[in-house]
Structure formats: structure tokens, C-alpha cells
Amino acid sequence: AEAIQIDGSGDAIYRGNNQDRTIAITPTQSIVSNVRADHTAFTQAFSSLKWLKGSLAGNNLASIQASIDLISSASSAMVGLNAEVGGKLSSLAIRENTFLGMETQMQIQLSQHESVDMAEVAMRLAQSETSLKAAYAEVAKFNQLSLVNFLR
């Protein structure tokens, strides 16, 4: 069945569900990703078009003018809805750019860590170990000194 159906009197009836689809954009944040057809902007558009149809059928000039004013108001509501959706898209684009920037920085850091010259690191570690052993040997010699040995 279609989400919007026109009943016998020409009214647009929303038959879709009333659940918004949400998408998680972070572990703690989500955003509504759909616009349901029961939004007031759509309701205004359908009712103003129905009024225009009836006014044209009845050839009622005052009613036709009033329905055109309603259509103008519905058009403004649709512009507002368009701005709302555009704001969501803009927010998502900003977040996407932020996440892409973070991914790039992580790739750079990963590359720096993975491109380490292991032979050089091993050589520096061996030099540090040799220096540490020499320092321990000097400390051990110093501990063997006593005041008596020093005075001799």
C-alpha cells in the first residue's frame, strides 16, 4: 500500500508508519534520516491543492484566490522543510569531513609507526644496553670502595 492515499472526498490520508528512521553517526548520537509524508508541509500542500480543485470546479473566484494564498503558504512550508533537510545534509557533510580528517591523521601516525627502521632501533637499544651495563659496573666499583680503601 502507498503511504499517501486519496480518500473518496479527495483528502490525502497518510497510511505510512509514524516511525522516523535514525542513523547512528557516533556511538552516542543519531540523526533522523527521513521526512515522513505526514509532515505539516505536505499536509498543507495537499489540502491547499484540494481546495483549489474544488474552487476551480465551482468557478468561485474568491475561493480560487483564497486557495492560491494557501498554496503560497504551503510553498513556504515546503521551503522551510527543504532548509531543514539541507541543514541536516550540511551537518552530515561537516561530520564526514571531520571523520575523514581524523582518519587521515590516524593513517599518518600509523605510517610513521610502521615505517620505523627496526635495524636502527635494535642498534640503539643495544647501545643503550651497553651504556647501562657500563654504568652498573661503575656503580658496583664505587660500592666496593670503603673509607679504609679510600685512605690507603
N, C-alpha and C positions, 0 to 999 in steps of 0.2 A: 504494500500500500504506500502511496505517496504521503509525504509529510504534510503537505497542504492540499486540502480538498475543498472544492466549492460545493456548498450545500444547495438545496432547492431554492432558497431565497437569494442566492448569489453571494452569500457570505463566505469568506475564506476561513476555513476551520483548520487549525493546526492539529494534526494527528500524530506528530512525531513524539519522541520521548522528551522528558524535561531534564535530561542529564547533560551537563556540559562535559566535553572531552577535555581532560587535562593531561599535560605532558610535563614530566619532571625535567627541570632544567638544571637543578643541582639536587643533592640529596635532601635538602630542606625546603626547596622552592619549586613551585609548579606554576604553569600558566594555562589558561583556558585557550584551547586551540580551535574552537568552532564558534560560529554565530548561528544560533537556532532561529528558525523561521518564525517563532513566536515573539521575537524581539519587537518592541513597540514601533520601530521604524518600518518594519514590514507590515505590521497591523495597520498603521496609518496609511501606508501606500495602498493596501488592498481596499480599505474602507473608502478612501477618497476616490479611487477608480470606480468602485461600485456606485457611489453617489453620482459621479459624472455620467456613468452609463444610464442611470435612472433619469437624471436631469435631461440628458440628450433625448431619451425616449419620450419624455413628457414635453419636450420642447419648451422647458421653463428657463427663460433667460436668467432670472435672478438666481435660481438654483444652480445653473451652469456656472455662473460667476462665483458662487459660494464654493462649488466643488473645485474650481480652479485654484481658489485660495487654499483649500485643504490639500490639494496636490502640491502646491508650493511649500506648505508646511511639512508635508511628508517628505518632500525632496530635501528640505533642510535636515530632517531627522536622518535621512539616508547619508547625507554629507557627514553628519556627526558620527554615524556608525562607521563610515569609511575612515574617518580620522581616528576613531578608537582602534580599528584594525591596523591602520598604518602605524599608530603608536606602539602596538604590540610587536609588529614586524620590526620596527626600528629598535626597540628594546632587545629583541632577539638577535638582531644583527650586531648590536654593540656587545652583547654577551658572547656571541660567536667569535668576534674579533678578539675579545679578551681571552677566551679559551685558546684560540689559535696562537696568540702571543705567548701564553703560558706554555703551550705545547712546544713552541719554537725554543723558548728558554730552556725547557727540560731536555730537548734534543741536543742543544749546545752543551749543556752540563754533562749529559750522558756521553757525548762525543769526546769531551775533554777527559772524562774519567777513563773511557775505553781506549783512548789513544796514548795513554801513558806508556813510555818506553820501559818495559819490565826489566830489561838488562841493566838500564841505568839505575832503576830503583833498587835492584838487587845489589849493584855495586855500591851505592850509597849506604845501604843497610849494612853491608859487610864492613865498610869504612867506619861506620858508627859503632859497630860491634867491636872492631879492633881498638878504637879510641876508648870505648867503655872498659875493655879489658885492661888497657894500659892504665886508665885512671884507677881501677880497682887494685892493680899491682902497686901503684904508688901509695894508695891509702893503706894497703897491707904493710908495706915497708915502714910507713910512718907509725903504725900501731906497734911495731916491734921496737921502736925507739923508746927508751926509758930515760929518766933523768940521769941514771948512772951511766948508760951508754953515751948519753949526750955529753956528760962531763969528762969522759975519757979522752 
